[in-house]
Amino acid sequence: MYFRLKTDPILLFDGGEDELENEWSFVSDSGHTILVSVSLFIEHPLHSLQKHLLASEFAWLIEAINSKKSNGITGSYCNENGVELFWIEDPFKKHQPLVIVSFGEVNPGRYRLMVEGEIDLF
């Protein structure tokens, strides 16, 4: 499996906890409109993607998105600002990229959601 990382980080949400039930969308580099909601990615921390990729591919991904392993006990990865990384893949949409997002509380009661990159698998 080969992949290519695209997209500069895109801010989707920066606000209060009461708005986290919303759904956000963005147009990917490949022209797909991708819907994002917390429920789509919260069960997919970046470290769980390891079991779907070769070790060398996962290592490349970690380096390409400039992430690091968090200090917590979950084994999660975070972006350069310390916000946890997740992945979104819609298995029902062919040729849709795998999306890497960062999500977390950046100040008490204030959350941020960003698209960190999209990966075309080919």
C-alpha positions as CSV (number, residue, x, y, z in Angstrom):
1,M,0.0,0.0,0.0
2,Y,1.3,3.4,-0.9
3,F,-0.1,6.8,0.2
4,R,0.4,10.5,-0.2
5,L,-0.3,13.1,2.4
6,K,-2.1,16.2,1.2
7,T,-3.8,19.3,2.7
8,D,-2.5,22.1,4.9
9,P,-4.2,22.1,8.3
10,I,-7.8,23.3,8.2
11,L,-9.6,24.7,11.2
12,L,-13.1,23.2,11.4
13,F,-14.1,24.2,14.9
14,D,-12.9,26.4,17.8
15,G,-15.5,26.8,20.4
16,G,-17.5,25.6,23.4
17,E,-18.5,22.2,24.5
18,D,-22.2,23.0,23.7
19,E,-21.4,23.1,20.0
20,L,-19.7,19.7,19.8
21,E,-22.9,17.9,18.5
22,N,-22.6,19.9,15.3
23,E,-21.3,18.5,12.0
24,W,-18.7,20.3,9.9
25,S,-17.7,19.8,6.3
26,F,-14.8,20.6,4.0
27,V,-13.8,19.9,0.5
28,S,-10.8,17.6,0.2
29,D,-8.0,18.2,-2.2
30,S,-9.4,15.4,-4.3
31,G,-12.8,17.3,-4.5
32,H,-14.8,15.2,-2.1
33,T,-17.1,16.9,0.4
34,I,-16.2,15.3,3.7
35,L,-18.5,15.5,6.7
36,V,-16.9,15.5,10.1
37,S,-18.5,15.0,13.4
38,V,-17.0,13.9,16.8
39,S,-18.9,10.6,16.6
40,L,-17.1,9.7,13.3
41,F,-13.6,9.8,14.8
42,I,-13.7,9.6,18.6
43,E,-13.4,5.8,18.5
44,H,-10.4,6.0,16.1
45,P,-7.3,7.4,17.9
46,L,-4.4,7.5,15.5
47,H,-2.5,4.7,17.2
48,S,-5.3,2.3,16.2
49,L,-4.4,2.9,12.6
50,Q,-1.2,1.0,13.2
51,K,-2.9,-2.3,12.7
52,H,-4.0,-1.4,9.2
53,L,-0.6,-0.2,7.9
54,L,2.9,-1.7,7.7
55,A,5.2,-0.4,10.4
56,S,7.2,1.6,7.8
57,E,4.1,3.2,6.5
58,F,2.8,4.2,9.9
59,A,6.3,5.6,10.8
60,W,6.2,7.7,7.6
61,L,2.7,9.0,8.5
62,I,3.8,10.0,12.0
63,E,6.7,11.9,10.6
64,A,4.7,13.4,7.7
65,I,2.1,15.0,10.0
66,N,4.8,16.0,12.5
67,S,3.2,14.1,15.4
68,K,4.6,12.6,18.5
69,K,3.5,10.0,21.0
70,S,1.6,11.6,23.9
71,N,2.8,11.3,27.5
72,G,-0.5,9.7,28.6
73,I,-1.1,6.0,29.2
74,T,-3.4,5.5,26.1
75,G,-0.5,5.3,23.6
76,S,-2.1,8.1,21.6
77,Y,-0.4,10.5,19.2
78,C,-0.8,14.2,19.2
79,N,0.1,17.1,16.9
80,E,2.8,19.6,17.6
81,N,0.4,21.6,19.9
82,G,-0.3,18.5,22.0
83,V,-3.8,18.0,20.7
84,E,-4.7,14.3,20.2
85,L,-4.9,12.9,16.7
86,F,-7.7,10.7,15.2
87,W,-8.5,9.2,11.8
88,I,-11.7,9.1,9.8
89,E,-12.4,6.6,7.0
90,D,-15.8,6.0,5.4
91,P,-15.6,2.5,4.1
92,F,-18.8,3.0,2.1
93,K,-17.3,5.8,-0.1
94,K,-14.9,4.5,-2.7
95,H,-11.8,6.6,-3.4
96,Q,-12.5,8.9,-0.4
97,P,-9.2,9.8,1.4
98,L,-8.4,8.8,4.9
99,V,-8.6,11.9,7.0
100,I,-6.4,12.7,10.0
101,V,-7.9,15.2,12.5
102,S,-6.8,16.7,15.7
103,F,-9.3,17.3,18.4
104,G,-9.2,18.2,22.1
105,E,-9.7,20.8,24.8
106,V,-7.3,23.6,24.3
107,N,-8.5,25.8,27.2
108,P,-11.1,24.9,29.9
109,G,-14.4,24.4,28.0
110,R,-12.9,25.4,24.6
111,Y,-12.4,22.7,22.0
112,R,-10.6,22.7,18.7
113,L,-11.0,20.4,15.7
114,M,-8.6,20.6,12.8
115,V,-8.0,18.6,9.6
116,E,-4.3,17.8,9.9
117,G,-4.1,15.9,6.5
118,E,-5.8,13.6,4.1
119,I,-4.1,10.5,2.8
120,D,-4.9,9.0,-0.6
121,L,-4.3,5.3,-0.4
122,F,-3.3,3.7,-3.7
